[in-house]
């Protein structure tokens, strides 16, 4: 009886250990391509590493991979920022920069672009492990859902 109980306990522990699994990851360029396949992103342009530093203060030393698009028109608040940081500390630094950008976008649009202000207000930055994202779009809810599905 004791052997059976010990065997069952060992099997249960192995099963639970298998449930933990490795951290989820996603190819952010593939996510960007999936977004472009489902949504009209023709009014957006890709951002370079220099743009990320100039516009957001994000240093590439902190970034493992990224996909970033911003509206070509200054009257549109649309923006897609997807980052995988090199580690948790880098993710925290990137999140701080993304939050700063989000607040600046809100302040810029508040008095001049009420429709864009409402769009920005409905969106938020997210952090999950070493991944940081901000998706501002009229389709943000569906875009965020597609982004989350990339990690399943």
Buried (B, 14 or more C-beta within 10 A) or exposed (E): EEEEEEEEEEEEEEEEEEEEEEEEBBEBEEBBEBBBEEBEBEEBEEBEEEBBEEBBBBBEEBBBBBBBBBBEEEEBBBBBBBBBBBEEEBBBBBBBBBBEBBEEBBEBBEEEBEEBBEBBEEBBBBBEEBBBBBBBBBBBEBBBEBBBEBEE
